[in-house]
Amino acid sequence: MKTTPKPKYQCLTCACTQTRTLSDEAAVEIHEFLEVIAANFMSSYGQRIYRHYAKQAKRQFKNEKPWEHPHPGQPF
C-alpha cells in the first residue's frame, strides 16, 4: 500500500517548511475558541470600533469633496 506524503506548509514566522501538526479536531476546537473570543470582544468593543470607522469615513468624505474637483473624462 502506497502512502501519500503529508502536505507541507510554510511557517509564517521563520519561513521554514514544516508538516501540519494539528489534527482536524484540534483545529476545529481552536477555531471555535477564537470565534468565542472574537464574539466577546465585539460585544464589548463593537460599537466603539464601528464609531471609529464611521468617523474615519466622514473625515475622508469631507476632505476629498469629489464634486468640487470633477475628474475629466469620467461621467458623474
DOROBA-900815 format. One line per 10 residues: their letters; for each residue x, y, z of C-alpha. Coordinates in steps of 0.1 Angstrom, whole numbers, plus 5000, padded with zeros to 4 digits. Layout:
REM DOROBA-900815
A) X Y Z ~ ...
***
This chain:
REM DOROBA-900815
MKTTPKPKYQ) 5000 5000 5000 ~ 5014 5034 4989 ~ 5012 5063 5013 ~ 5008 5098 5001 ~ 5032 5124 5016 ~ 5017 5150 5040 ~ 5013 5184 5025 ~ 5039 5209 5036 ~ 5031 5244 5048 ~ 5054 5274 5051
CLTCACTQTR) 5058 5288 5086 ~ 5047 5324 5089 ~ 5074 5334 5114 ~ 5106 5319 5101 ~ 5097 5307 5065 ~ 5107 5272 5072 ~ 5087 5243 5058 ~ 5070 5220 5083 ~ 5044 5194 5082 ~ 5010 5201 5097
TLSDEAAVEI) 5010 5193 5134 ~ 4973 5198 5144 ~ 4946 5172 5139 ~ 4914 5182 5123 ~ 4896 5180 5157 ~ 4922 5203 5173 ~ 4920 5228 5145 ~ 4882 5229 5149 ~ 4885 5233 5187 ~ 4909 5262 5183
HEFLEVIAAN) 4887 5278 5157 ~ 4856 5276 5179 ~ 4876 5291 5208 ~ 4888 5320 5187 ~ 4852 5326 5175 ~ 4841 5329 5211 ~ 4869 5353 5219 ~ 4860 5374 5188 ~ 4823 5374 5197 ~ 4830 5385 5233
FMSSYGQRIY) 4854 5412 5220 ~ 4828 5425 5196 ~ 4801 5426 5222 ~ 4823 5447 5245 ~ 4840 5469 5219 ~ 4820 5466 5187 ~ 4802 5499 5190 ~ 4834 5517 5196 ~ 4850 5501 5166 ~ 4821 5509 5143
RHYAKQAKRQ) 4821 5545 5157 ~ 4858 5548 5149 ~ 4853 5536 5113 ~ 4823 5559 5108 ~ 4844 5589 5120 ~ 4872 5579 5096 ~ 4847 5577 5067 ~ 4832 5610 5075 ~ 4866 5627 5077 ~ 4877 5612 5044
FKNEKPWEHP) 4845 5622 5027 ~ 4848 5658 5039 ~ 4885 5660 5028 ~ 4880 5647 4993 ~ 4849 5666 4982 ~ 4848 5650 4947 ~ 4821 5673 4935 ~ 4844 5703 4938 ~ 4871 5688 4916 ~ 4855 5666 4889
HPGQPF) 4877 5641 4872 ~ 4880 5649 4835 ~ 4866 5622 4812 ~ 4846 5604 4839 ~ 4808 5606 4839 ~ 4791 5620 4870
***
